[in-house]
Amino acid sequence: MSNPDSFIDEVTEEVRRDRLFAAFRKYGWIGVLIVLAIVGGAGWNEWQKAQATARAQGFGDALLEALDMGGAEERRAAMADVPADGAQLALRGLMLASDPAADKAAALAALDAVIADPATPEAYADVARLRRVLVAGAEMPLADRRTMLEAISAPGRAFRTLAAEQLAYLLVEEGKTDEAIAALSALMQDQEAPQGLRARAGQVITALGGTPPGAAAGQG
């Protein structure tokens, strides 16, 4: 005869299996929906990426077409009509300020709009600030230029060394030659400073009557 306990176990297992199949028939659609949601979600993400790429390409192509226009006014009008959102607004604003010789006031207004927009990414805003100082030149009070540049020259900012270079030139403008030479010498030894910037700094130091750090070491 079969062991009663074994027989009970077999019956219990059958009951469990029947219940499992019944539950699957009743609730299995949930699992199907989960699978569909996962697959659909992945497809949606890929579609969104493709759409974002297409929008970015369209935006870039439209800006390039606008830059190919004949006159400065035509270029600005065409660029202003390019649809933009998010960071593209800042990029479009920077491009609108790319031809200050034709209309300085319009270029400064475009830069001010980029700077004033709280949604502008920090790096783009810093480019706009740096560009504004360069475009405005002496028409912008020296104290205002220094304030704007000091914000960009803070540690960790993307254009810190470029702002520091312009701050050194403000010292030259003020007639503070020794301070300017010291600032430019520090830039020449700054590991984050691009090679071109270091070369410019060395040339200005020499023009101011100083000795660039490398040359001083060679003479020593």
SVG drawing of the C-alpha trace seen along z (x, -y; Angstrom):
<svg xmlns="http://www.w3.org/2000/svg" viewBox="-10 -104 80 106">
<polyline fill="none" stroke="black" stroke-width="0.4" points="0.0,0.0 1.1,-3.6 2.2,-5.7 -0.8,-7.8 1.5,-10.8 2.9,-10.6 -0.6,-10.4 -1.7,-13.4 1.4,-15.3 0.5,-14.5 -3.0,-15.6 -1.9,-18.8 0.5,-19.5 -2.2,-19.0 -4.5,-21.4 -1.7,-24.0 -1.1,-23.6 -4.8,-24.0 -4.9,-27.1 -1.9,-28.5 -3.4,-27.9 -6.6,-29.4 -4.9,-32.5 -2.9,-32.8 -6.1,-32.6 -7.7,-35.3 -4.8,-37.6 -2.4,-36.7 -3.4,-39.8 -1.5,-41.9 1.7,-40.2 1.0,-40.7 0.4,-44.4 3.6,-44.7 5.6,-43.1 3.8,-45.4 4.5,-48.4 8.2,-47.6 8.5,-47.0 6.3,-50.1 8.3,-52.2 11.6,-51.3 10.0,-52.1 8.7,-55.4 12.1,-56.4 13.7,-55.6 11.1,-57.6 11.6,-60.6 15.4,-60.4 14.8,-60.3 12.5,-63.2 14.9,-65.2 17.7,-64.5 15.6,-65.5 14.6,-68.8 18.2,-69.6 19.3,-68.9 16.4,-71.0 17.3,-73.9 21.0,-73.7 20.2,-73.6 17.8,-76.5 20.5,-78.6 23.0,-77.8 20.6,-78.8 19.9,-82.1 23.7,-82.8 23.9,-82.4 21.5,-85.3 23.0,-88.3 22.8,-91.3 23.1,-91.6 19.5,-92.6 18.3,-89.7 20.5,-87.3 19.1,-88.6 15.5,-88.5 15.9,-84.9 17.6,-83.8 14.9,-85.4 12.3,-83.4 14.0,-80.0 11.7,-78.1 13.5,-77.4 12.9,-76.1 14.9,-75.3 18.7,-75.7 18.1,-76.5 16.8,-79.9 20.1,-80.8 22.0,-79.5 19.8,-81.5 20.4,-84.6 24.1,-84.1 23.9,-83.8 21.9,-87.0 24.8,-88.8 27.4,-87.3 27.5,-90.4 27.9,-93.4 29.7,-95.5 26.4,-95.8 24.2,-96.6 25.9,-96.9 22.7,-97.8 20.9,-94.7 23.8,-92.5 23.9,-93.8 20.1,-93.4 20.3,-89.8 23.1,-89.1 21.1,-90.8 18.1,-88.6 20.2,-85.5 21.7,-86.6 18.4,-87.7 16.6,-84.4 16.6,-82.3 16.3,-79.1 19.6,-79.8 22.2,-77.1 25.1,-78.5 27.7,-77.9 25.6,-79.7 24.9,-82.6 28.7,-82.9 29.4,-83.0 26.9,-85.8 28.4,-87.7 31.9,-87.4 30.7,-88.4 28.8,-91.4 31.9,-92.7 33.9,-92.4 31.2,-93.9 30.4,-96.8 34.0,-97.7 34.6,-101.1 31.0,-102.0 30.2,-99.7 31.5,-101.2 34.7,-99.5 33.2,-98.6 30.3,-96.8 32.6,-94.9 34.7,-93.8 31.6,-92.6 30.4,-90.6 33.8,-89.1 34.4,-88.2 31.2,-86.1 32.5,-84.1 36.0,-83.7 34.8,-81.9 36.4,-78.4 34.6,-75.7 33.1,-77.9 33.6,-76.8 35.2,-80.1 37.1,-81.0 40.5,-81.5 39.1,-83.6 37.3,-85.9 40.5,-86.1 42.4,-87.2 39.9,-90.0 40.1,-91.0 43.9,-91.4 43.2,-93.7 41.0,-95.8 44.0,-96.3 46.0,-97.5 43.2,-99.9 43.3,-101.3 47.1,-101.8 47.9,-99.1 50.7,-97.6 52.4,-95.6 49.0,-94.0 48.2,-93.2 51.6,-91.5 51.1,-89.5 47.6,-88.4 48.8,-87.4 51.8,-85.6 49.5,-83.5 47.4,-82.7 50.5,-81.5 51.0,-79.0 47.4,-78.0 47.0,-74.4 43.5,-75.0 44.5,-77.9 44.5,-77.0 47.8,-77.2 46.7,-80.1 45.7,-82.1 49.1,-81.5 50.8,-82.7 48.7,-85.9 49.4,-86.5 53.2,-86.2 53.0,-88.6 51.1,-91.2 53.5,-90.8 56.4,-91.5 54.6,-94.5 54.1,-95.8 57.8,-95.6 57.7,-92.5 59.2,-89.0 57.0,-86.0 57.4,-83.2 59.0,-80.7 61.5,-83.3 62.4,-84.3 63.2,-80.7 65.3,-80.4 67.3,-83.5 67.8,-82.1"/>
</svg>
